Amino acid sequence: MKKILIALASALLLAGSLALAETEHTLQALQHASAAVTHGAAGHASVLVEHAEAALTHAEAAQKAEPNPHMAEAITHLKAAIEHGKMGHADIATEHAEQALQHIKLAGR
């Protein structure tokens, strides 16, 4: 009985840790995607790329911890934002970053 309780407690602790990690990654993805939008709107394509790449790292980690169709869509838009930002297309990159931001918000609900 004691072993079962220990195993159950360990499983609950692990599940709580994974949920916390997913939440933290979602929050970080949200913050970086927001910064990407702000800099993209100001025409700073290179800074948009930096924040979009950081957002992508966190979005992928959140997606790995707990798959979500909105986070998957955010990842797609972040990749497009990075691609266009590297080409200097701040306007198009910003549109993708905005879409990513909306999907990250939906994934966090």
N, C-alpha and C positions, 0 to 999 in steps of 0.2 A: 504494500500500500504506500509506504514511504517513497519507494522508487517511482511509482506512478505520479505521486504528487510533485516530486522533484522534476520529473520529465515534463509534466504539465506546466509547472511554473517556468521552466526553461523555455518551453515553446511560446508561452505568452510573452515572456521577456523579449525573445527574439522577434516575434511578430510586432511588438511595440517599437522595437528598435528599427525595424524595416520601415514601418509607417512613419516614424520620425525622420528617417533619412529621406524618404520620398517627399515628405512635406518640406524639409529644408532645401532639397534640390529644386522643388517646384518654386519655392520662394526666391531662391537665387536666380533661377531661370527668368522669373517674372521681373526681378529688379534689373537684370542685364538686358532683357528684351525692351524694357521701358527706356533704359538709357540709349539703346540702339535707335529707337524711334526718335528720341529727342535729338540726338546727334545727326541722324539722317535728315531730319526736318531742317536742321541748320546747314545742311550741305556737307557735313563732315563724313564722307564715305569711309575713310580709313578708320575713324573712331567707331563708326557704326559696325564695321567688320569686327573690331576687337570685342565689342560688347555682344554682338551676335554669336561669335565663336564661344565666348564664355557662357552665354545662354544655352547654346547648343550642347555644350558639355554637361551642364546641369539638367537640361531637358532629357538627354539620353540616359543619364543616371536615374532620373525619376521614372522614366519609361521602363527601364530595366527592373527597378524595384517594384513597380506596379503598373503594368500595361494599361494604357488609356487611349482611346481613339483620338481624343482632342490633343493629347501630347504628341501622338504620332503625326498629326497634321501640323502642329507647331514645329516639329523637327523638320518637316518638309519645307515649310516657309522660312525657317532660319537658314537652312542650306541655300535656298534661293536668294535670301537677303545677302548672305556672305558672297555668293557667286557674283551678284550684280554690284555689290559694294566694291569688290576687288576690281571690277571693270570701271569703277568710278561713277556708276549710275546710282547716285544717292537717292533720287526720286523713286525709282523702281524698288531699290533695296529697302527703302523706308516703307513702301506699301507692303512688302513681304514681312518686314519686322512687325508692322501693325497687325497683320493677320496672325502672326505667331503669338503676339502678345494676347490677342483675344482668345486664342485656343488654349494658351497656358492658363488664363483666368478660368476658362471653362473646365479645364482638367483639374484645377485646384478645388473645385466645388465638392 
